[in-house]
Amino acid sequence: MKRPRHGDIERFDEWSTTYDRTPGQFFFGRIHRPVVDAVCSGRVLPRRVVDLGCGTGRLLESLLPHLPGAELVGVDPAEGMIAVARTRFAAEPRVRLEVATAEHLPLADASVDAVTTTMSFHHWDHQEMALREVVRVLAPGGRLLLADVLGIGFFGRMMRSLERHHGSGYRNAPELTGLLRDAGFSRWRRRQLWPGVPIYVVEARLAAKP
Ligand SMILES: C[S@@+](CC[C@H](N)C(=O)[O-])C[C@H]1O[C@@H](n2cnc3c(N)ncnc32)[C@H](O)[C@@H]1O
């Protein structure tokens, strides 16, 4: 699946200053909501959450009031995105921001309770490597909440066949299952957010004991 460098990160760098004002944000906000609900739905609230491909930090901003006392970490390789997020959270000591890729996380082993990622996974060049990193940094019983386009159903297959510019692209169900299993997740499920729209929230969980 490896392709030559596609310039995604450069595009996001250029886009970063206007990203929050683009019409698509209305739609992205509706994708963030079920992820926030899922992160905050457990019996025990997570104490440390990492958002991969955090962009300008809007998902982290939605999570903050629901997770009092938790540390939130945003990771994105586009320096411009992280610069906007740093301005957003300038007065918020609970948010840490890192310029990095999902494939190389600047985080210690088993140090995170939940990992989120919204509309970013298909941009990653090495999803296998990144999911292994997610498993490395998650504590036992930790969860991944991944929202993205999947190449499932008529429109998903159509988008997958038309997709030309992204990293690893829109995965279909067997590919995603293989990636999660090979990375070390023991359980997962997926939920389509709207009928006919190939956007899903995938929740994957590590075994409680390693
Ligand atoms: C469409 S934006 C989504 C931003 C944000 N998650 C949201 O919901 O608004 C995709 C983001 O993924 C980031 N990205 C691209 N490649 C990445 C990688 N390998 N690891 C982590 N993030 C990546 C981009 O820089 C960009 O900020």
The ligand as an ORCA input file, in Angstrom:
! r2SCAN-3c Opt
* xyz 0 1
  C      -9.044     16.056      7.593
  S      -7.890     16.500      8.830
  C      -8.808     16.059     10.302
  C      -8.401     16.900     11.471
  C      -9.210     16.648     12.749
  N      -9.031     15.320     13.238
  C     -10.677     16.924     12.548
  O     -11.505     16.035     12.801
  O     -11.003     18.056     12.157
  C      -6.659     15.203      8.763
  C      -5.461     15.453      9.668
  O      -4.629     14.284      9.666
  C      -3.293     14.714      9.728
  N      -2.370     13.639      9.307
  C      -1.935     13.350      8.051
  N      -1.059     12.324      8.081
  C      -0.952     11.948      9.384
  C      -0.202     10.947     10.068
  N       0.620     10.106      9.424
  N      -0.327     10.862     11.413
  C      -1.162     11.687     12.089
  N      -1.897     12.654     11.493
  C      -1.800     12.769     10.163
  C      -3.260     15.960      8.845
  O      -2.138     16.774      9.078
  C      -4.582     16.621      9.206
  O      -4.441     17.567     10.237
*
